[in-house]
Amino acid sequence: MKDTIQKLGLILLIVVVMTQPEAGWGQDAKASAKLTLVRAVMCETIQEYAPANPAVIFSIKLGRVSCFTEFDQVPEKTYIHHKWYHYDHLITEKQLTINPPRWSSFTSMQLRDADKGPWRVEVTDENDKHMHTLRFSITD
């Protein structure tokens, strides 16, 4: 009797697992994985694939600023966007390819005298879902 109950329990467990993939075994790990932004910074430059001199206020004399983003869970090849705004006006949008399993990428903006003032970079995924906003200023 005890053996029969154990066998029925095992059969029931197998049926549940086979018909309910979210219960565990049939679940695809990539389907449950999510693109994860772990770091986003504005910086003066990129050195050895890392941000150098991160800040929120930059001198126009630098001539260039960069937006660095790092993802530590990239389930599949995808795209992100860096949208650069000056005084709430979209100046440029850059599409970046992101590859598994982790990836870092950056965009840069050449600075001119007219670029003084408040800026922001919005990081979005390939579906234009907002991930992060970086605010910074360009001064003399």
C-alpha positions, -999 to 999 in steps of 0.1 A, spaced: 0 0 0 28 24 10 46 16 -23 14 24 -43 10 57 -26 46 67 -32 43 57 -69 11 77 -73 27 107 -56 57 105 -80 34 102 -110 14 132 -98 46 152 -93 58 143 -128 24 154 -143 25 187 -124 61 195 -136 54 185 -172 22 206 -174 35 236 -154 68 247 -168 69 277 -145 72 252 -117 108 246 -125 121 219 -149 106 231 -182 114 267 -177 138 283 -201 165 303 -181 168 329 -208 131 336 -208 132 344 -171 165 364 -173 162 401 -175 186 428 -189 201 444 -158 218 478 -158 244 477 -129 262 510 -135 256 542 -154 279 572 -151 289 604 -169 327 608 -171 354 628 -187 367 599 -208 369 561 -211 402 544 -202 408 507 -204 371 501 -210 361 519 -178 349 554 -170 376 579 -159 369 609 -138 331 605 -132 313 637 -123 281 657 -127 297 691 -137 321 693 -166 341 721 -180 335 731 -216 373 730 -219 373 692 -218 359 692 -253 340 659 -248 320 640 -222 310 604 -221 281 583 -209 292 548 -197 267 520 -191 274 485 -177 251 455 -178 258 424 -157 229 402 -169 224 402 -206 203 371 -215 205 376 -253 219 400 -279 198 432 -277 200 469 -281 199 499 -258 198 536 -265 215 566 -251 193 597 -257 212 630 -251 191 660 -241 202 696 -238 176 719 -222 149 692 -227 156 691 -265 167 657 -279 201 663 -295 211 628 -305 201 592 -299 227 564 -302 218 528 -305 242 503 -289 245 466 -292 246 446 -260 258 410 -259 257 382 -233 266 374 -207 277 409 -196 286 440 -215 297 476 -211 293 504 -237 295 541 -240 287 571 -261 304 605 -262 294 640 -271 318 666 -286 313 699 -268 309 734 -283 304 768 -265 267 765 -272 265 733 -252 268 750 -218 239 744 -194 219 714 -182 220 680 -199 206 646 -194 211 612 -209 182 587 -208 191 550 -211 163 529 -226 160 493 -238 152 482 -273 115 487 -266 121 523 -255 115 513 -218 132 538 -195 161 522 -175 180 552 -161 185 590 -163 218 607 -158 218 645 -152 248 667 -156 259 702 -165 285 718 -188 301 750 -175 329 774 -183 
